Amino acid sequence: MLLTLSTTHRPATDLGHLLIKHPDRAHAFDVPAGTAHVFYPEAGEERCTAALLLDVDPLRLSGARGRKQAATPDSFNLGRYVNDRPYAASSLLSSALSRVYRSALRGESRERPELARTPIPLEVRVPVLRCRGGADVAVRLFTPLGWTATATPIPLDERHPEWGDSRYVDLTLTGTVRVADALNHLYVLLPVLDDAKHYWVAPDEVDKLLRAGAGWLADHPERGLITRRYLAHRRTLAGLALARLAEQRLADEPAAADADTVDDTGPAEDGIRRSLAVRRREAVLAALTEAGASRVLDLGCGGGALLAALVGDRRFTEIVGSDVSAHALTLAARRLRLDRLPERQRNRIRLLQSALTYRDDRLRGYDAAVLMEVVEHLDPPRLPALEDAVFGHARPHTVVVTTPNVEYNVRYEGLPAGRFRHADHRFEWTRAEFAAWTSRVGSTYGYTVALRGVGDDDPEVGTPTQLAVFNLAEADR
């Protein structure tokens, strides 16, 4: 199978510095499926082409498969020996690309560091590519990344056009793209188009996907399709990957929806899986509604996901979002489009920079406060300061707190044992630990507490999210 990468950047032979493969030499690399060769069919000042040729050894490939091998696209007994793998670009070529162009994939070039960071004119050609779904799928995947994509279906037999097209296309991509980006696009999308990975997909594939998709996958209109196919349709892994992509989108673009944060423990409704983030917000809004709150604080509001939901409900007449991060508040303002809202709507909302571990008189006197996925981001020794600032000083009539249930983490295949769900979490509580904390805080500050779960209830480990509703006793209001 063959992949060529060409440039007309001058001098075009700088491509050798970017790929870290000298144009005057032929390079060979041993890979699990056979031997990968890199050579230059042309290497001039005006145009240079690097070719990656993968020579597949069927015997080696079949021996490397093992019992945990992903299903072969050929079901007959000799399928592991007689198939299209030596000829059609697939996940085998993607694996070879990662081995041969490892430094180039990371954007590293000792001789041309500035050029490695610069988009240059490129042309990619994959003359035979297995493409499930037809040529249109290839165009849909590459076009949003800045490529002009031409996918020409290959007929089953040129002598018999009435037989129609095969499952293969001749793919050509042209565009002005960084070499590292081009290689990462190919590394992810070749196996996605093939949709039949040659190896068992382990949980670490999520990290590989997010690493190669950094900067483009989170905003790709076909990210759901890409994620599912790349992870061999393993629902739990795809759900974890989409959840992490949604976090990236929220950090980078406040208008991003959380609909991609898949709660793959719950049933689909009308074929659409509901996001755990959405279900969490719905549970918080329901608790606020039950409390009859109209003036609400969103403490630790971050990028403003809950604020947007509060603004959309007219029952909430005064809404305050606070966060210690000025950047987060800027994201929240952009997400809410405060500069475009009518004056009456805009007057319902305030954004305040405030630390939850310090008393702030501006936060006093509200009907309700929400700490949604906030407490676990504090170091445990700082929790008493938060408790005093929120429950003792601000003292809203109702406080709604949500936090992860660490017991549920075993249901996430892609989450290693002992790891938290987010890199910034300082702790994650069991159900018993959360109950003990809420009971202590409630008795200390005069609140009654009701505990609930968010997400589907697993009989062994509970729900993925824990929720507590604190209500101030009437005598203390």
Buried (B, 14 or more C-beta within 10 A) or exposed (E): BBBBBBBEBBEBBBBBBBBBBBBEEEBEBEBBBBBBBBBBEBBEEEBBBBBBBBBBBBEBBBEEBEEEBBEBBBEEEEBBEEBBBBBBBBBBBBBBBBEBBEBBBEBEBEEBEEBBEEBBBBBBBBBBBBBBBEBEBBBBBBBBBBBEBBBBBBBBEEEEEEEEBBBBBBBBBBBEBBBBBBBBBBBBBBBBBBBBBBBEBBBEBBEBBBEBBEEBBBBBEBBBBBBBBBBBBBBBBBBBBBBBBBBBBBBEBBBBBBBBBBBBBBEEEEEEBBBBBBBBBBBBBBBBEEBEBBBBBBBBBBBBBBBBBBBEEEEBEBBBBBBEBEEBBBBBBBBBBBEEBEEEBBEBBBBBEBBBBEBBEEBEEBBBBBBBBBBBBBEEEBBEBBBBBBBBBBBBBBBBBBBBBBBBBEBBBBBEEEEBBBEEBBBBBBBEBBBEBBEEBBEEBBBEBEBBBBBBEBEEBBBBBBBBBBBBEEEEE
